[in-house]
Amino acid sequence: MWHRSIGKLVALMLFLLATALSLNVVTGNPGGESSYAEEVSRNYDFKFGPNPFAPGNATSVTGTFIPG
């Protein structure tokens, strides 16, 4: 009987871990994406103006660089 309780607890812990990891992938680390954009911006050649996607029409949700 106690095997089922332990199994349920392990399943719940795995579910919570998977949820936390997926949220981290979706939202990114705090400051991770903006610091990446700042780092790339320092060495990026903005020869078409401040828009890093110019002269094309492509863009990203954040309007800046996307971490690899």
mmCIF file as Biopython writes it, N, C-alpha, C and O atoms, coordinates in Angstrom:
data_model
#
loop_
_atom_site.group_PDB
_atom_site.id
_atom_site.type_symbol
_atom_site.label_atom_id
_atom_site.label_alt_id
_atom_site.label_comp_id
_atom_site.label_asym_id
_atom_site.label_entity_id
_atom_site.label_seq_id
_atom_site.pdbx_PDB_ins_code
_atom_site.Cartn_x
_atom_site.Cartn_y
_atom_site.Cartn_z
_atom_site.occupancy
_atom_site.B_iso_or_equiv
_atom_site.auth_seq_id
_atom_site.auth_asym_id
_atom_site.pdbx_PDB_model_num
ATOM 1   N N  . MET A ? 1  ? 0.819  -1.197 0.000   1.0 0.0 1  A 1 
ATOM 2   C CA . MET A ? 1  ? 0.000  0.000  0.000   1.0 0.0 1  A 1 
ATOM 3   C C  . MET A ? 1  ? 0.866  1.266  0.000   1.0 0.0 1  A 1 
ATOM 4   O O  . MET A ? 1  ? 0.558  2.236  -0.692  1.0 0.0 1  A 1 
ATOM 5   N N  . TRP A ? 2  ? 1.949  1.244  0.782   1.0 0.0 2  A 1 
ATOM 6   C CA . TRP A ? 2  ? 2.792  2.428  0.840   1.0 0.0 2  A 1 
ATOM 7   C C  . TRP A ? 2  ? 3.574  2.622  -0.448  1.0 0.0 2  A 1 
ATOM 8   O O  . TRP A ? 2  ? 4.062  3.721  -0.711  1.0 0.0 2  A 1 
ATOM 9   N N  . HIS A ? 3  ? 3.703  1.566  -1.264  1.0 0.0 3  A 1 
ATOM 10  C CA . HIS A ? 3  ? 4.365  1.681  -2.562  1.0 0.0 3  A 1 
ATOM 11  C C  . HIS A ? 3  ? 3.597  2.629  -3.472  1.0 0.0 3  A 1 
ATOM 12  O O  . HIS A ? 3  ? 4.194  3.391  -4.232  1.0 0.0 3  A 1 
ATOM 13  N N  . ARG A ? 4  ? 2.282  2.579  -3.393  1.0 0.0 4  A 1 
ATOM 14  C CA . ARG A ? 4  ? 1.461  3.468  -4.221  1.0 0.0 4  A 1 
ATOM 15  C C  . ARG A ? 4  ? 1.630  4.918  -3.799  1.0 0.0 4  A 1 
ATOM 16  O O  . ARG A ? 4  ? 1.675  5.809  -4.647  1.0 0.0 4  A 1 
ATOM 17  N N  . SER A ? 5  ? 1.723  5.163  -2.499  1.0 0.0 5  A 1 
ATOM 18  C CA . SER A ? 5  ? 1.911  6.534  -2.011  1.0 0.0 5  A 1 
ATOM 19  C C  . SER A ? 5  ? 3.251  7.092  -2.471  1.0 0.0 5  A 1 
ATOM 20  O O  . SER A ? 5  ? 3.344  8.245  -2.892  1.0 0.0 5  A 1 
ATOM 21  N N  . ILE A ? 6  ? 4.277  6.270  -2.387  1.0 0.0 6  A 1 
ATOM 22  C CA . ILE A ? 6  ? 5.602  6.714  -2.832  1.0 0.0 6  A 1 
ATOM 23  C C  . ILE A ? 6  ? 5.596  6.937  -4.345  1.0 0.0 6  A 1 
ATOM 24  O O  . ILE A ? 6  ? 6.179  7.903  -4.838  1.0 0.0 6  A 1 
ATOM 25  N N  . GLY A ? 7  ? 4.946  6.054  -5.063  1.0 0.0 7  A 1 
ATOM 26  C CA . GLY A ? 7  ? 4.857  6.217  -6.515  1.0 0.0 7  A 1 
ATOM 27  C C  . GLY A ? 7  ? 4.139  7.486  -6.908  1.0 0.0 7  A 1 
ATOM 28  O O  . GLY A ? 7  ? 4.558  8.180  -7.835  1.0 0.0 7  A 1 
ATOM 29  N N  . LYS A ? 8  ? 3.048  7.798  -6.203  1.0 0.0 8  A 1 
ATOM 30  C CA . LYS A ? 8  ? 2.316  9.037  -6.481  1.0 0.0 8  A 1 
ATOM 31  C C  . LYS A ? 8  ? 3.167  10.255 -6.145  1.0 0.0 8  A 1 
ATOM 32  O O  . LYS A ? 8  ? 3.154  11.243 -6.880  1.0 0.0 8  A 1 
ATOM 33  N N  . LEU A ? 9  ? 3.899  10.193 -5.051  1.0 0.0 9  A 1 
ATOM 34  C CA . LEU A ? 9  ? 4.764  11.308 -4.667  1.0 0.0 9  A 1 
ATOM 35  C C  . LEU A ? 9  ? 5.869  11.520 -5.703  1.0 0.0 9  A 1 
ATOM 36  O O  . LEU A ? 9  ? 6.155  12.656 -6.080  1.0 0.0 9  A 1 
ATOM 37  N N  . VAL A ? 10 ? 6.479  10.452 -6.157  1.0 0.0 10 A 1 
ATOM 38  C CA . VAL A ? 10 ? 7.531  10.553 -7.183  1.0 0.0 10 A 1 
ATOM 39  C C  . VAL A ? 10 ? 6.956  11.101 -8.480  1.0 0.0 10 A 1 
ATOM 40  O O  . VAL A ? 10 ? 7.583  11.942 -9.125  1.0 0.0 10 A 1 
ATOM 41  N N  . ALA A ? 11 ? 5.768  10.636 -8.874  1.0 0.0 11 A 1 
ATOM 42  C CA . ALA A ? 11 ? 5.130  11.134 -10.096 1.0 0.0 11 A 1 
ATOM 43  C C  . ALA A ? 11 ? 4.828  12.621 -9.971  1.0 0.0 11 A 1 
ATOM 44  O O  . ALA A ? 11 ? 5.032  13.375 -10.923 1.0 0.0 11 A 1 
ATOM 45  N N  . LEU A ? 12 ? 4.345  13.053 -8.806  1.0 0.0 12 A 1 
ATOM 46  C CA . LEU A ? 12 ? 4.061  14.474 -8.593  1.0 0.0 12 A 1 
ATOM 47  C C  . LEU A ? 12 ? 5.340  15.299 -8.658  1.0 0.0 12 A 1 
ATOM 48  O O  . LEU A ? 12 ? 5.357  16.374 -9.257  1.0 0.0 12 A 1 
ATOM 49  N N  . MET A ? 13 ? 6.406  14.802 -8.048  1.0 0.0 13 A 1 
ATOM 50  C CA . MET A ? 13 ? 7.673  15.534 -8.081  1.0 0.0 13 A 1 
ATOM 51  C C  . MET A ? 13 ? 8.216  15.641 -9.498  1.0 0.0 13 A 1 
ATOM 52  O O  . MET A ? 13 ? 8.720  16.694 -9.889  1.0 0.0 13 A 1 
ATOM 53  N N  . LEU A ? 14 ? 8.121  14.567 -10.271 1.0 0.0 14 A 1 
ATOM 54  C CA . LEU A ? 14 ? 8.579  14.613 -11.663 1.0 0.0 14 A 1 
ATOM 55  C C  . LEU A ? 14 ? 7.747  15.579 -12.494 1.0 0.0 14 A 1 
ATOM 56  O O  . LEU A ? 14 ? 8.279  16.302 -13.336 1.0 0.0 14 A 1 
ATOM 57  N N  . PHE A ? 15 ? 6.437  15.589 -12.253 1.0 0.0 15 A 1 
ATOM 58  C CA . PHE A ? 15 ? 5.561  16.525 -12.965 1.0 0.0 15 A 1 
ATOM 59  C C  . PHE A ? 15 ? 5.937  17.964 -12.634 1.0 0.0 15 A 1 
ATOM 60  O O  . PHE A ? 15 ? 6.043  18.800 -13.531 1.0 0.0 15 A 1 
ATOM 61  N N  . LEU A ? 16 ? 6.138  18.258 -11.355 1.0 0.0 16 A 1 
ATOM 62  C CA . LEU A ? 16 ? 6.509  19.620 -10.958 1.0 0.0 16 A 1 
ATOM 63  C C  . LEU A ? 16 ? 7.870  20.015 -11.524 1.0 0.0 16 A 1 
ATOM 64  O O  . LEU A ? 16 ? 8.058  21.162 -11.932 1.0 0.0 16 A 1 
ATOM 65  N N  . LEU A ? 17 ? 8.804  19.098 -11.554 1.0 0.0 17 A 1 
ATOM 66  C CA . LEU A ? 17 ? 10.120 19.384 -12.125 1.0 0.0 17 A 1 
ATOM 67  C C  . LEU A ? 17 ? 10.017 19.664 -13.622 1.0 0.0 17 A 1 
ATOM 68  O O  . LEU A ? 17 ? 10.627 20.607 -14.126 1.0 0.0 17 A 1 
ATOM 69  N N  . ALA A ? 18 ? 9.247  18.845 -14.326 1.0 0.0 18 A 1 
ATOM 70  C CA . ALA A ? 18 ? 9.067  19.059 -15.769 1.0 0.0 18 A 1 
ATOM 71  C C  . ALA A ? 18 ? 8.375  20.389 -16.036 1.0 0.0 18 A 1 
ATOM 72  O O  . ALA A ? 18 ? 8.730  21.092 -16.982 1.0 0.0 18 A 1 
ATOM 73  N N  . THR A ? 19 ? 7.395  20.740 -15.213 1.0 0.0 19 A 1 
ATOM 74  C CA . THR A ? 19 ? 6.700  22.019 -15.375 1.0 0.0 19 A 1 
ATOM 75  C C  . THR A ? 19 ? 7.656  23.182 -15.147 1.0 0.0 19 A 1 
ATOM 76  O O  . THR A ? 19 ? 7.669  24.141 -15.919 1.0 0.0 19 A 1 
ATOM 77  N N  . ALA A ? 20 ? 8.448  23.099 -14.100 1.0 0.0 20 A 1 
ATOM 78  C CA . ALA A ? 20 ? 9.404  24.171 -13.808 1.0 0.0 20 A 1 
ATOM 79  C C  . ALA A ? 20 ? 10.422 24.321 -14.928 1.0 0.0 20 A 1 
ATOM 80  O O  . ALA A ? 20 ? 10.759 25.441 -15.313 1.0 0.0 20 A 1 
ATOM 81  N N  . LEU A ? 21 ? 10.914 23.208 -15.452 1.0 0.0 21 A 1 
ATOM 82  C CA . LEU A ? 21 ? 11.887 23.275 -16.544 1.0 0.0 21 A 1 
ATOM 83  C C  . LEU A ? 21 ? 11.268 23.844 -17.812 1.0 0.0 21 A 1 
ATOM 84  O O  . LEU A ? 21 ? 11.911 24.617 -18.523 1.0 0.0 21 A 1 
ATOM 85  N N  . SER A ? 22 ? 10.024 23.471 -18.101 1.0 0.0 22 A 1 
ATOM 86  C CA . SER A ? 22 ? 9.390  23.994 -19.310 1.0 0.0 22 A 1 
ATOM 87  C C  . SER A ? 22 ? 9.112  25.482 -19.180 1.0 0.0 22 A 1 
ATOM 88  O O  . SER A ? 22 ? 9.218  26.209 -20.167 1.0 0.0 22 A 1 
ATOM 89  N N  . LEU A ? 23 ? 8.759  25.955 -17.994 1.0 0.0 23 A 1 
ATOM 90  C CA . LEU A ? 23 ? 8.551  27.388 -17.799 1.0 0.0 23 A 1 
ATOM 91  C C  . LEU A ? 23 ? 9.857  28.142 -17.950 1.0 0.0 23 A 1 
ATOM 92  O O  . LEU A ? 23 ? 9.877  29.250 -18.487 1.0 0.0 23 A 1 
ATOM 93  N N  . ASN A ? 24 ? 10.930 27.563 -17.489 1.0 0.0 24 A 1 
ATOM 94  C CA . ASN A ? 24 ? 12.235 28.199 -17.626 1.0 0.0 24 A 1 
ATOM 95  C C  . ASN A ? 24 ? 12.637 28.296 -19.089 1.0 0.0 24 A 1 
ATOM 96  O O  . ASN A ? 24 ? 13.244 29.286 -19.496 1.0 0.0 24 A 1 
ATOM 97  N N  . VAL A ? 25 ? 12.312 27.293 -19.880 1.0 0.0 25 A 1 
ATOM 98  C CA . VAL A ? 25 ? 12.629 27.323 -21.308 1.0 0.0 25 A 1 
ATOM 99  C C  . VAL A ? 25 ? 11.799 28.377 -22.010 1.0 0.0 25 A 1 
ATOM 100 O O  . VAL A ? 25 ? 12.308 29.087 -22.878 1.0 0.0 25 A 1 
ATOM 101 N N  . VAL A ? 26 ? 10.524 28.493 -21.650 1.0 0.0 26 A 1 
ATOM 102 C CA . VAL A ? 26 ? 9.624  29.450 -22.307 1.0 0.0 26 A 1 
ATOM 103 C C  . VAL A ? 26 ? 9.974  30.874 -21.929 1.0 0.0 26 A 1 
ATOM 104 O O  . VAL A ? 26 ? 10.074 31.735 -22.803 1.0 0.0 26 A 1 
ATOM 105 N N  . THR A ? 27 ? 10.164 31.143 -20.637 1.0 0.0 27 A 1 
ATOM 106 C CA . THR A ? 27 ? 10.386 32.510 -20.190 1.0 0.0 27 A 1 
ATOM 107 C C  . THR A ? 27 ? 11.855 32.890 -20.170 1.0 0.0 27 A 1 
ATOM 108 O O  . THR A ? 27 ? 12.176 34.078 -20.180 1.0 0.0 27 A 1 
ATOM 109 N N  . GLY A ? 28 ? 12.744 31.929 -20.142 1.0 0.0 28 A 1 
ATOM 110 C CA . GLY A ? 28 ? 14.166 32.202 -20.084 1.0 0.0 28 A 1 
ATOM 111 C C  . GLY A ? 28 ? 14.593 32.552 -18.674 1.0 0.0 28 A 1 
ATOM 112 O O  . GLY A ? 28 ? 13.752 32.772 -17.802 1.0 0.0 28 A 1 
ATOM 113 N N  . ASN A ? 29 ? 15.865 32.604 -18.451 1.0 0.0 29 A 1 
ATOM 114 C CA . ASN A ? 29 ? 16.384 32.991 -17.155 1.0 0.0 29 A 1 
ATOM 115 C C  . ASN A ? 29 ? 16.193 34.486 -16.973 1.0 0.0 29 A 1 
ATOM 116 O O  . ASN A ? 29 ? 16.241 35.240 -17.945 1.0 0.0 29 A 1 
ATOM 117 N N  . PRO A ? 30 ? 15.976 34.926 -15.732 1.0 0.0 30 A 1 
ATOM 118 C CA . PRO A ? 30 ? 15.840 36.365 -15.511 1.0 0.0 30 A 1 
ATOM 119 C C  . PRO A ? 30 ? 17.074 37.097 -15.996 1.0 0.0 30 A 1 
ATOM 120 O O  . PRO A ? 30 ? 18.185 36.822 -15.542 1.0 0.0 30 A 1 
ATOM 121 N N  . GLY A ? 31 ? 16.888 38.011 -16.898 1.0 0.0 31 A 1 
ATOM 122 C CA . GLY A ? 31 ? 17.997 38.783 -17.440 1.0 0.0 31 A 1 
ATOM 123 C C  . GLY A ? 31 ? 18.790 38.057 -18.494 1.0 0.0 31 A 1 
ATOM 124 O O  . GLY A ? 31 ? 19.687 38.646 -19.097 1.0 0.0 31 A 1 
ATOM 125 N N  . GLY A ? 32 ? 18.493 36.806 -18.737 1.0 0.0 32 A 1 
ATOM 126 C CA . GLY A ? 32 ? 19.263 36.020 -19.684 1.0 0.0 32 A 1 
ATOM 127 C C  . GLY A ? 32 ? 19.120 36.524 -21.105 1.0 0.0 32 A 1 
ATOM 128 O O  . GLY A ? 32 ? 20.118 36.695 -21.805 1.0 0.0 32 A 1 
ATOM 129 N N  . GLU A ? 33 ? 17.893 36.763 -21.542 1.0 0.0 33 A 1 
ATOM 130 C CA . GLU A ? 33 ? 17.666 37.194 -22.913 1.0 0.0 33 A 1 
ATOM 131 C C  . GLU A ? 33 ? 18.124 38.626 -23.124 1.0 0.0 33 A 1 
ATOM 132 O O  . GLU A ? 33 ? 18.752 38.926 -24.139 1.0 0.0 33 A 1 
ATOM 133 N N  . SER A ? 34 ? 17.822 39.521 -22.182 1.0 0.0 34 A 1 
ATOM 134 C CA . SER A ? 34 ? 18.219 40.914 -22.362 1.0 0.0 34 A 1 
ATOM 135 C C  . SER A ? 34 ? 19.735 41.063 -22.284 1.0 0.0 34 A 1 
ATOM 136 O O  . SER A ? 34 ? 20.313 41.854 -23.029 1.0 0.0 34 A 1 
ATOM 137 N N  . SER A ? 35 ? 20.388 40.315 -21.394 1.0 0.0 35 A 1 
ATOM 138 C CA . SER A ? 35 ? 21.840 40.421 -21.323 1.0 0.0 35 A 1 
ATOM 139 C C  . SER A ? 35 ? 22.485 39.855 -22.583 1.0 0.0 35 A 1 
ATOM 140 O O  . SER A ? 35 ? 23.524 40.346 -23.024 1.0 0.0 35 A 1 
ATOM 141 N N  . TYR A ? 36 ? 21.873 38.822 -23.164 1.0 0.0 36 A 1 
ATOM 142 C CA . TYR A ? 36 ? 22.372 38.280 -24.427 1.0 0.0 36 A 1 
ATOM 143 C C  . TYR A ? 36 ? 22.259 39.335 -25.525 1.0 0.0 36 A 1 
ATOM 144 O O  . TYR A ? 36 ? 23.199 39.543 -26.292 1.0 0.0 36 A 1 
ATOM 145 N N  . ALA A ? 37 ? 21.108 39.998 -25.598 1.0 0.0 37 A 1 
ATOM 146 C CA . ALA A ? 37 ? 20.905 41.035 -26.614 1.0 0.0 37 A 1 
ATOM 147 C C  . ALA A ? 37 ? 21.895 42.180 -26.428 1.0 0.0 37 A 1 
ATOM 148 O O  . ALA A ? 37 ? 22.422 42.712 -27.405 1.0 0.0 37 A 1 
ATOM 149 N N  . GLU A ? 38 ? 22.146 42.556 -25.187 1.0 0.0 38 A 1 
ATOM 150 C CA . GLU A ? 38 ? 23.110 43.627 -24.920 1.0 0.0 38 A 1 
ATOM 151 C C  . GLU A ? 38 ? 24.521 43.213 -25.345 1.0 0.0 38 A 1 
ATOM 152 O O  . GLU A ? 38 ? 25.270 44.008 -25.914 1.0 0.0 38 A 1 
ATOM 153 N N  . GLU A ? 39 ? 24.864 41.969 -25.062 1.0 0.0 39 A 1 
ATOM 154 C CA . GLU A ? 39 ? 26.193 41.477 -25.427 1.0 0.0 39 A 1 
ATOM 155 C C  . GLU A ? 39 ? 26.380 41.450 -26.941 1.0 0.0 39 A 1 
ATOM 156 O O  . GLU A ? 39 ? 27.427 41.864 -27.439 1.0 0.0 39 A 1 
ATOM 157 N N  . VAL A ? 40 ? 25.388 40.973 -27.671 1.0 0.0 40 A 1 
ATOM 158 C CA . VAL A ? 40 ? 25.479 40.921 -29.125 1.0 0.0 40 A 1 
ATOM 159 C C  . VAL A ? 40 ? 25.469 42.337 -29.710 1.0 0.0 40 A 1 
ATOM 160 O O  . VAL A ? 40 ? 26.183 42.616 -30.673 1.0 0.0 40 A 1 
ATOM 161 N N  . SER A ? 41 ? 24.666 43.221 -29.132 1.0 0.0 41 A 1 
ATOM 162 C CA . SER A ? 41 ? 24.564 44.597 -29.643 1.0 0.0 41 A 1 
ATOM 163 C C  . SER A ? 41 ? 25.892 45.330 -29.587 1.0 0.0 41 A 1 
ATOM 164 O O  . SER A ? 41 ? 26.165 46.185 -30.429 1.0 0.0 41 A 1 
ATOM 165 N N  . ARG A ? 42 ? 26.722 45.004 -28.601 1.0 0.0 42 A 1 
ATOM 166 C CA . ARG A ? 42 ? 28.019 45.679 -28.479 1.0 0.0 42 A 1 
ATOM 167 C C  . ARG A ? 42 ? 28.911 45.449 -29.689 1.0 0.0 42 A 1 
ATOM 168 O O  . ARG A ? 42 ? 29.690 46.325 -30.065 1.0 0.0 42 A 1 
ATOM 169 N N  . ASN A ? 43 ? 28.799 44.268 -30.304 1.0 0.0 43 A 1 
ATOM 170 C CA . ASN A ? 43 ? 29.683 43.928 -31.424 1.0 0.0 43 A 1 
ATOM 171 C C  . ASN A ? 43 ? 28.958 43.838 -32.760 1.0 0.0 43 A 1 
ATOM 172 O O  . ASN A ? 43 ? 29.585 43.537 -33.776 1.0 0.0 43 A 1 
ATOM 173 N N  . TYR A ? 44 ? 27.665 44.089 -32.783 1.0 0.0 44 A 1 
ATOM 174 C CA . TYR A ? 44 ? 26.879 43.940 -33.999 1.0 0.0 44 A 1 
ATOM 175 C C  . TYR A ? 44 ? 27.019 45.178 -34.874 1.0 0.0 44 A 1 
ATOM 176 O O  . TYR A ? 44 ? 27.055 46.298 -34.365 1.0 0.0 44 A 1 
ATOM 177 N N  . ASP A ? 45 ? 27.097 44.984 -36.181 1.0 0.0 45 A 1 
ATOM 178 C CA . ASP A ? 45 ? 27.216 46.101 -37.122 1.0 0.0 45 A 1 
ATOM 179 C C  . ASP A ? 45 ? 25.816 46.554 -37.540 1.0 0.0 45 A 1 
ATOM 180 O O  . ASP A ? 45 ? 25.165 45.900 -38.355 1.0 0.0 45 A 1 
ATOM 181 N N  . PHE A ? 46 ? 25.357 47.675 -36.980 1.0 0.0 46 A 1 
ATOM 182 C CA . PHE A ? 46 ? 24.029 48.217 -37.290 1.0 0.0 46 A 1 
ATOM 183 C C  . PHE A ? 46 ? 24.131 49.155 -38.494 1.0 0.0 46 A 1 
ATOM 184 O O  . PHE A ? 46 ? 23.754 50.323 -38.395 1.0 0.0 46 A 1 
ATOM 185 N N  . LYS A ? 47 ? 24.631 48.664 -39.624 1.0 0.0 47 A 1 
ATOM 186 C CA . LYS A ? 47 ? 24.853 49.543 -40.780 1.0 0.0 47 A 1 
ATOM 187 C C  . LYS A ? 47 ? 23.559 50.015 -41.434 1.0 0.0 47 A 1 
ATOM 188 O O  . LYS A ? 47 ? 23.591 50.943 -42.242 1.0 0.0 47 A 1 
ATOM 189 N N  . PHE A ? 48 ? 22.403 49.391 -41.103 1.0 0.0 48 A 1 
ATOM 190 C CA . PHE A ? 48 ? 21.122 49.828 -41.664 1.0 0.0 48 A 1 
ATOM 191 C C  . PHE A ? 48 ? 20.261 50.557 -40.634 1.0 0.0 48 A 1 
ATOM 192 O O  . PHE A ? 48 ? 19.064 50.736 -40.857 1.0 0.0 48 A 1 
ATOM 193 N N  . GLY A ? 49 ? 20.834 50.975 -39.531 1.0 0.0 49 A 1 
ATOM 194 C CA . GLY A ? 49 ? 20.094 51.693 -38.499 1.0 0.0 49 A 1 
ATOM 195 C C  . GLY A ? 49 ? 19.944 50.866 -37.234 1.0 0.0 49 A 1 
ATOM 196 O O  . GLY A ? 49 ? 20.522 49.785 -37.128 1.0 0.0 49 A 1 
ATOM 197 N N  . PRO A ? 50 ? 19.171 51.364 -36.272 1.0 0.0 50 A 1 
ATOM 198 C CA . PRO A ? 50 ? 19.063 50.699 -34.971 1.0 0.0 50 A 1 
ATOM 199 C C  . PRO A ? 50 ? 18.284 49.384 -34.995 1.0 0.0 50 A 1 
ATOM 200 O O  . PRO A ? 50 ? 18.364 48.609 -34.041 1.0 0.0 50 A 1 
ATOM 201 N N  . ASN A ? 51 ? 17.536 49.118 -36.063 1.0 0.0 51 A 1 
ATOM 202 C CA . ASN A ? 51 ? 16.769 47.880 -36.160 1.0 0.0 51 A 1 
ATOM 203 C C  . ASN A ? 51 ? 17.702 46.763 -36.603 1.0 0.0 51 A 1 
ATOM 204 O O  . ASN A ? 51 ? 18.223 46.807 -37.717 1.0 0.0 51 A 1 
ATOM 205 N N  . PRO A ? 52 ? 17.932 45.741 -35.740 1.0 0.0 52 A 1 
ATOM 206 C CA . PRO A ? 52 ? 18.876 44.686 -36.120 1.0 0.0 52 A 1 
ATOM 207 C C  . PRO A ? 52 ? 18.384 43.816 -37.271 1.0 0.0 52 A 1 
ATOM 208 O O  . PRO A ? 52 ? 19.165 43.047 -37.831 1.0 0.0 52 A 1 
ATOM 209 N N  . PHE A ? 53 ? 17.102 43.919 -37.638 1.0 0.0 53 A 1 
ATOM 210 C CA . PHE A ? 53 ? 16.545 43.106 -38.707 1.0 0.0 53 A 1 
ATOM 211 C C  . PHE A ? 53 ? 16.511 43.838 -40.052 1.0 0.0 53 A 1 
ATOM 212 O O  . PHE A ? 53 ? 16.160 43.246 -41.072 1.0 0.0 53 A 1 
ATOM 213 N N  . ALA A ? 54 ? 16.872 45.110 -40.053 1.0 0.0 54 A 1 
ATOM 214 C CA . ALA A ? 54 ? 16.844 45.901 -41.279 1.0 0.0 54 A 1 
ATOM 215 C C  . ALA A ? 54 ? 17.924 45.408 -42.232 1.0 0.0 54 A 1 
ATOM 216 O O  . ALA A ? 54 ? 18.975 44.980 -41.755 1.0 0.0 54 A 1 
ATOM 217 N N  . PRO A ? 55 ? 17.740 45.439 -43.503 1.0 0.0 55 A 1 
ATOM 218 C CA . PRO A ? 55 ? 16.641 46.026 -44.253 1.0 0.0 55 A 1 
ATOM 219 C C  . PRO A ? 55 ? 15.473 45.069 -44.484 1.0 0.0 55 A 1 
ATOM 220 O O  . PRO A ? 55 ? 14.539 45.427 -45.201 1.0 0.0 55 A 1 
ATOM 221 N N  . GLY A ? 56 ? 15.490 43.874 -43.907 1.0 0.0 56 A 1 
ATOM 222 C CA . GLY A ? 56 ? 14.406 42.910 -44.105 1.0 0.0 56 A 1 
ATOM 223 C C  . GLY A ? 56 ? 13.191 43.216 -43.247 1.0 0.0 56 A 1 
ATOM 224 O O  . GLY A ? 56 ? 13.227 44.127 -42.420 1.0 0.0 56 A 1 
ATOM 225 N N  . ASN A ? 57 ? 12.125 42.468 -43.435 1.0 0.0 57 A 1 
ATOM 226 C CA . ASN A ? 57 ? 10.903 42.639 -42.665 1.0 0.0 57 A 1 
ATOM 227 C C  . ASN A ? 57 ? 10.806 41.662 -41.497 1.0 0.0 57 A 1 
ATOM 228 O O  . ASN A ? 57 ? 9.840  41.702 -40.735 1.0 0.0 57 A 1 
ATOM 229 N N  . ALA A ? 58 ? 11.788 40.794 -41.351 1.0 0.0 58 A 1 
ATOM 230 C CA . ALA A ? 58 ? 11.762 39.817 -40.260 1.0 0.0 58 A 1 
ATOM 231 C C  . ALA A ? 58 ? 11.904 40.523 -38.922 1.0 0.0 58 A 1 
ATOM 232 O O  . ALA A ? 58 ? 12.503 41.596 -38.845 1.0 0.0 58 A 1 
ATOM 233 N N  . THR A ? 59 ? 11.362 39.932 -37.877 1.0 0.0 59 A 1 
ATOM 234 C CA . THR A ? 59 ? 11.502 40.468 -36.529 1.0 0.0 59 A 1 
ATOM 235 C C  . THR A ? 59 ? 11.304 39.336 -35.528 1.0 0.0 59 A 1 
ATOM 236 O O  . THR A ? 59 ? 11.005 38.205 -35.911 1.0 0.0 59 A 1 
ATOM 237 N N  . SER A ? 60 ? 11.470 39.638 -34.267 1.0 0.0 60 A 1 
ATOM 238 C CA . SER A ? 60 ? 11.206 38.659 -33.196 1.0 0.0 60 A 1 
ATOM 239 C C  . SER A ? 60 ? 10.169 39.238 -32.260 1.0 0.0 60 A 1 
ATOM 240 O O  . SER A ? 60 ? 9.830  40.417 -32.360 1.0 0.0 60 A 1 
ATOM 241 N N  . VAL A ? 61 ? 9.662  38.429 -31.356 1.0 0.0 61 A 1 
ATOM 242 C CA . VAL A ? 61 ? 8.655  38.894 -30.418 1.0 0.0 61 A 1 
ATOM 243 C C  . VAL A ? 61 ? 9.200  40.015 -29.556 1.0 0.0 61 A 1 
ATOM 244 O O  . VAL A ? 61 ? 8.479  40.962 -29.238 1.0 0.0 61 A 1 
ATOM 245 N N  . THR A ? 62 ? 10.461 39.920 -29.175 1.0 0.0 62 A 1 
ATOM 246 C CA . THR A ? 62 ? 11.067 40.938 -28.325 1.0 0.0 62 A 1 
ATOM 247 C C  . THR A ? 62 ? 11.603 42.123 -29.113 1.0 0.0 62 A 1 
ATOM 248 O O  . THR A ? 62 ? 11.909 43.169 -28.541 1.0 0.0 62 A 1 
ATOM 249 N N  . GLY A ? 63 ? 11.718 41.956 -30.437 1.0 0.0 63 A 1 
ATOM 250 C CA . GLY A ? 63 ? 12.254 43.039 -31.268 1.0 0.0 63 A 1 
ATOM 251 C C  . GLY A ? 63 ? 13.756 43.140 -31.200 1.0 0.0 63 A 1 
ATOM 252 O O  . GLY A ? 63 ? 14.332 44.132 -31.646 1.0 0.0 63 A 1 
ATOM 253 N N  . THR A ? 64 ? 14.398 42.134 -30.653 1.0 0.0 64 A 1 
ATOM 254 C CA . THR A ? 64 ? 15.843 42.158 -30.538 1.0 0.0 64 A 1 
ATOM 255 C C  . THR A ? 64 ? 16.395 40.759 -30.850 1.0 0.0 64 A 1 
ATOM 256 O O  . THR A ? 64 ? 15.676 39.913 -31.382 1.0 0.0 64 A 1 
ATOM 257 N N  . PHE A ? 65 ? 17.638 40.526 -30.529 1.0 0.0 65 A 1 
ATOM 258 C CA . PHE A ? 65 ? 18.296 39.273 -30.855 1.0 0.0 65 A 1 
ATOM 259 C C  . PHE A ? 65 ? 17.699 38.096 -30.078 1.0 0.0 65 A 1 
ATOM 260 O O  . PHE A ? 65 ? 17.199 38.265 -28.966 1.0 0.0 65 A 1 
ATOM 261 N N  . ILE A ? 66 ? 17.758 36.912 -30.673 1.0 0.0 66 A 1 
ATOM 262 C CA . ILE A ? 66 ? 17.242 35.698 -30.045 1.0 0.0 66 A 1 
ATOM 263 C C  . ILE A ? 66 ? 18.434 34.834 -29.660 1.0 0.0 66 A 1 
ATOM 264 O O  . ILE A ? 66 ? 19.284 34.541 -30.501 1.0 0.0 66 A 1 
ATOM 265 N N  . PRO A ? 67 ? 18.504 34.421 -28.388 1.0 0.0 67 A 1 
ATOM 266 C CA . PRO A ? 67 ? 19.610 33.550 -27.984 1.0 0.0 67 A 1 
ATOM 267 C C  . PRO A ? 67 ? 19.618 32.248 -28.765 1.0 0.0 67 A 1 
ATOM 268 O O  . PRO A ? 67 ? 18.562 31.709 -29.096 1.0 0.0 67 A 1 
ATOM 269 N N  . GLY A ? 68 ? 20.798 31.747 -29.056 1.0 0.0 68 A 1 
ATOM 270 C CA . GLY A ? 68 ? 20.951 30.534 -29.823 1.0 0.0 68 A 1 
ATOM 271 C C  . GLY A ? 68 ? 20.463 29.284 -29.128 1.0 0.0 68 A 1 
ATOM 272 O O  . GLY A ? 68 ? 20.545 28.193 -29.690 1.0 0.0 68 A 1 
#
